[in-house]
Amino acid sequence: MRLLVLGGTRFLGRHLVEAALARGDAVTLFTRGTQPVPWAERVTHLIGDRDPRQAPGLAALAAGEWDAVVDTSGYVPRVVRASAELLAERVGRYLFVSSISVFTDASRPGLTEADPVGTLPTPDTEGVGKYYGPLKAACERVVTEIFGARALNVRPGLIVGPHDPTDRFGYWVARFVHPELLGWRGGVAAVPNPPARPLQFIDARDLAQFMLTLLDHGQDGTYNATSPRGQWTFADVVAALTAAGGAGAPEVAWIDEDDLVAHKVEPWIGLPLWIPASFASEAGFMQIDCTRAQRAGLRTRPLAATIADTAAWLAQRDNASAWRDVLSADAERDVIRTSGRGAPLH
């Protein structure tokens, strides 16, 4: 397959390119040229800017034909429209990487591709920080409008694995497998109650393979793409992390949400992956229905494999700027002590 990737050098796109090259696809990258390209002469590298208002814009894409394009870097409808319209007659299929954040109401477990998605206050809204979900939904509509039955919109949940720049899943891997990376924190780790809390995420490599499968099979439409609903709980993840950490893994102190709130621990950031029960509007965020994607070929690798590979990557990268916003070592010890969880709980 002749594959064009818009982006492709950092995380999901990086794994997509590696999977495509491993099976012999001819890959072209279009980037701003600010990140190293790991594959040297194995890819064609075009340089420009997704935003046509920023020189040199899309000039490098003015010629060329591809079987498919994968858009890993589209956030604003105007910008996505520019590339989609430019490529419409020279590309077979357009796969847009969206997000489960598109949903209007994430309070219900079991949301499917048919559930309502957000809308923008005005068509020219471009504030990605404030309107991330509605902007992604608007981008989906643009791609479908232009490519019709040749359009694919893939909505990942939390993407994890090696090269993840967010460090959300990586925090937990470091805490249990490489605790020295987070500084000395003692032998007990604070983990948010309850153990049965559902978690959903997708290894970037599984997501990349799924996208290639969709393109290979000529699929169209929209797919929620994360792990199967109900597959993992926080207890499952902690058990796998503890096993991976072996003798060096900390003991576990399950901390009640009231205690975390009292200590002003910031949800999702102070303790990554933690969404308090009080956040009713996000109660279904970790229980998305991905049945359609599973039927189309989405597969999730064993949790232990994702943890092991993430741990190996963390051990060799530069972690100097990582985890600056997570719960500090002193704050973690204070939470454990004052919540009455000084003795480890299992």
C-alpha positions in Angstrom: 0.0 0.0 0.0 1.1 3.6 -0.7 0.5 5.3 2.6 0.6 9.0 3.3 0.8 10.0 7.0 0.1 13.5 8.2 2.4 13.6 11.2 3.9 10.3 12.2 7.1 11.0 14.1 6.1 11.1 17.8 3.7 8.5 19.2 0.8 6.8 17.4 2.0 7.9 14.0 5.4 6.5 14.8 4.0 3.1 15.6 1.8 3.3 12.5 4.8 4.0 10.3 6.8 1.2 11.8 4.0 -1.3 11.3 3.5 -0.2 7.7 7.2 -0.4 6.9 7.5 -3.8 8.6 5.0 -5.2 6.1 6.5 -3.5 3.0 4.3 -0.5 2.5 5.6 2.6 0.7 5.3 5.4 3.3 5.3 9.1 2.8 5.4 11.5 5.8 4.2 15.1 5.8 5.5 17.0 8.8 6.8 20.4 9.8 10.3 19.0 10.0 10.8 19.8 13.7 11.1 16.2 14.9 13.7 13.6 13.9 12.6 11.0 11.4 13.8 7.6 12.7 13.5 5.7 9.4 16.1 7.7 7.3 15.9 6.5 3.7 13.0 4.1 4.2 10.4 6.8 3.9 9.7 9.8 1.7 9.7 12.9 3.9 7.8 16.0 2.8 8.0 19.2 4.8 5.3 21.8 5.2 2.5 23.0 7.5 -1.0 21.6 8.0 -2.3 25.1 8.2 -2.4 26.6 4.7 -2.1 30.1 6.3 1.4 29.2 7.5 4.1 29.1 4.8 5.0 26.8 3.1 1.6 25.3 3.9 0.5 22.2 1.9 2.7 22.9 -1.2 4.6 19.7 -0.8 1.4 17.7 -1.2 0.4 19.4 -4.5 1.5 16.3 -6.4 1.4 12.6 -5.7 -1.0 9.8 -5.4 -1.6 7.4 -2.5 -3.9 4.5 -1.7 -4.6 6.0 1.7 -3.9 8.9 4.0 -3.9 8.7 7.8 -4.4 12.0 9.6 -2.8 11.8 13.0 -2.4 15.5 13.5 -5.8 17.1 12.7 -7.5 19.2 15.4 -9.1 22.1 13.6 -11.8 21.6 10.9 -10.5 24.4 8.6 -7.1 22.8 8.6 -8.4 19.3 8.0 -10.6 20.5 5.2 -7.6 22.0 3.5 -5.7 18.7 3.3 -8.9 16.6 2.6 -9.9 18.8 -0.3 -6.4 18.9 -1.7 -6.0 15.1 -1.6 -9.6 14.1 -2.5 -8.9 13.1 -6.1 -5.5 11.6 -5.4 -6.0 9.4 -2.4 -8.1 6.3 -2.1 -9.2 6.6 1.5 -8.9 9.2 4.3 -8.5 7.9 7.9 -8.9 10.6 10.5 -7.7 9.9 14.1 -10.4 11.4 16.3 -11.1 10.8 20.0 -13.8 9.4 22.3 -13.8 13.0 23.7 -16.3 13.8 20.9 -19.3 12.6 22.8 -21.8 15.2 24.1 -22.7 13.2 27.2 -20.1 10.8 28.7 -22.1 10.2 31.8 -23.5 6.9 30.4 -21.6 3.7 30.2 -21.8 1.9 26.9 -21.7 4.8 24.4 -21.6 3.7 20.8 -20.7 5.4 17.5 -24.4 6.4 17.1 -24.5 8.5 20.3 -24.5 12.3 19.9 -21.3 14.3 19.6 -20.4 17.8 20.5 -21.0 20.9 18.4 -19.0 24.2 18.2 -20.5 27.5 19.4 -19.6 29.0 16.0 -18.2 27.4 12.9 -14.9 29.3 13.1 -14.1 28.3 16.6 -10.5 27.0 16.9 -9.8 26.9 20.6 -8.4 23.4 20.9 -7.8 23.5 24.6 -11.4 24.4 25.4 -13.3 22.7 22.5 -11.1 19.7 21.9 -14.0 17.2 21.6 -16.4 19.3 19.5 -13.5 20.3 17.2 -12.6 16.6 16.7 -16.3 15.9 15.9 -16.3 18.7 13.4 -13.2 17.3 11.8 -14.9 14.0 11.4 -17.8 15.7 9.6 -15.4 17.4 7.2 -13.7 14.2 6.3 -17.0 12.4 5.8 -18.4 15.2 3.7 -15.4 15.2 1.3 -14.6 11.5 1.1 -18.1 9.9 1.7 -17.8 6.1 1.6 -14.0 6.5 1.4 -13.9 8.1 4.9 -12.8 6.5 8.1 -13.1 8.1 11.5 -11.3 6.2 14.3 -11.9 7.4 17.9 -9.2 6.1 20.3 -9.6 6.2 24.1 -6.4 6.8 26.2 -3.5 5.7 24.0 -0.6 4.1 25.9 2.7 2.3 25.3 6.3 3.3 24.4 6.9 6.9 23.2 3.8 8.2 25.0 4.5 11.9 25.6 1.7 12.3 28.1 3.2 10.0 30.8 -0.2 9.2 32.2 0.1 5.4 31.9 3.8 5.8 32.2 3.5 7.2 35.7 2.1 3.9 37.0 4.7 1.9 35.2 7.4 4.0 36.7 5.8 3.9 40.1 5.8 0.1 40.3 8.6 -1.0 37.9 11.1 1.8 38.0 10.3 3.8 41.2 13.7 5.4 41.2 12.6 7.4 38.2 10.1 9.3 40.4 12.5 9.9 43.2 12.5 8.2 46.5 8.9 7.6 47.6 9.1 4.8 50.1 7.7 1.3 49.9 4.0 2.1 49.7 2.1 3.5 46.6 -1.1 5.5 46.9 -3.8 4.1 44.5 -7.3 5.5 44.2 -10.2 3.4 45.6 -12.2 1.4 44.5 -10.2 -1.5 43.1 -13.1 -2.4 40.8 -13.0 1.0 39.0 -13.1 0.2 35.3 -10.2 1.4 33.1 -10.0 1.5 29.3 -7.0 2.3 27.1 -5.3 1.0 23.9 -1.7 0.2 23.2 -0.6 2.5 20.3 0.7 -0.5 18.4 -2.7 -2.3 18.6 -4.4 0.9 17.4 -1.9 1.3 14.5 -2.5 -2.3 13.4 -6.2 -1.8 13.5 -6.0 1.3 11.3 -4.0 -0.6 8.7 -6.6 -3.5 8.9 -9.4 -1.1 8.2 -7.6 0.3 5.2 -6.7 -3.1 3.9 -10.3 -4.2 4.1 -11.7 -1.1 2.5 -13.8 -0.2 5.5 -15.6 3.1 6.0 -17.5 4.9 8.8 -16.7 5.5 12.4 -15.1 3.3 15.1 -14.7 3.7 18.8 -11.2 2.2 19.4 -10.1 1.3 22.9 -9.9 -1.9 25.0 -13.2 -3.9 25.4 -15.5 -2.5 27.9 -15.1 -4.3 31.2 -11.8 -5.9 30.3 -9.7 -4.2 33.0 -10.2 -2.6 36.4 -7.7 -0.6 38.4 -7.1 -3.8 40.5 -6.2 -5.7 37.3 -3.7 -3.0 36.3 -2.2 -2.8 39.8 -1.8 -6.5 39.9 0.0 -6.6 36.5 2.2 -3.7 37.6 3.1 -5.4 40.8 4.0 -8.6 39.0 6.2 -6.6 36.6 7.9 -4.8 39.4 8.7 -8.0 41.2 10.6 -7.6 44.5 11.1 -3.9 43.9 7.5 -3.1 43.5 5.8 -1.0 46.3 3.0 -2.2 48.5 -0.4 -0.8 47.6 -2.5 1.6 49.8 -6.0 2.0 48.3 -7.0 5.6 49.2 -10.6 6.6 49.4 -11.7 9.4 47.1 -12.7 11.7 50.0 -9.1 11.6 51.3 -7.7 12.4 47.8 -10.1 15.3 47.5 -9.3 16.5 50.9 -5.6 16.6 50.0 -6.5 18.5 46.8 -5.1 15.7 44.6 -5.9 16.8 41.0 -7.9 14.2 39.1 -6.3 12.7 36.0 -3.1 14.7 36.6 -2.0 14.4 40.2 -2.9 10.7 40.1 -3.2 9.8 36.4 -6.2 7.7 35.2 -8.2 8.7 38.3 -11.6 10.1 37.6 -13.6 10.7 40.8 -17.1 9.3 41.1 -18.2 12.9 41.8 -17.4 13.6 38.1 -20.8 12.3 37.1 -20.5 13.8 33.6 -17.5 11.5 32.9 -18.8 8.3 34.5 -18.9 6.5 31.2 -15.5 7.7 29.9 -13.8 4.4 30.8 -16.8 2.2 29.6 -17.1 3.0 25.9 -18.6 0.3 23.7 -16.1 -0.8 21.1 -18.0 -3.8 19.7 -17.9 -2.4 16.2 -14.1 -2.1 16.2 -13.6 -5.5 17.7 -15.8 -7.0 14.9 -13.6 -5.2 12.4 -10.4 -6.6 13.7 -9.3 -4.5 16.8 -7.3 -6.7 19.1 -5.6 -5.8 22.4 -2.4 -7.4 23.5 -1.8 -8.7 27.0 -1.5 -6.0 29.7 1.8 -7.4 30.8 3.3 -6.8 27.4 2.3 -3.2 27.3 3.7 -2.7 30.8 7.0 -4.5 30.0 7.6 -2.5 26.8 6.7 0.8 28.4 9.0 0.0 31.3 11.9 -0.8 28.9 11.3 2.5 27.0 11.1 4.6 30.2 14.4 3.0 31.4 16.3 4.3 28.4 14.7 7.7 27.7 15.6 11.0 29.3 13.0 11.5 32.1 14.3 14.8 33.4 11.2 16.7 32.4 8.6 14.0 33.1 5.9 13.9 35.8 6.3 17.4 37.0 2.5 17.7 37.8 1.9 14.4 39.5 1.5 13.9 43.2 4.8 14.7 44.8 6.7 12.2 46.9 6.0 14.2 50.1 2.3 14.6 49.2 1.9 10.9 48.5 3.4 10.0 51.8 1.1 12.5 53.6 -2.0 11.2 51.8 -1.1 7.6 52.9 -0.3 8.6 56.5 -3.3 10.9 57.2 -5.8 8.6 55.4 -5.0 5.8 57.8 -3.4 3.7 55.2 0.1 3.7 56.6 0.0 -0.1 56.7 -0.2 -1.5 53.2 -3.5 -2.9 52.0 -3.8 -5.7 49.5 
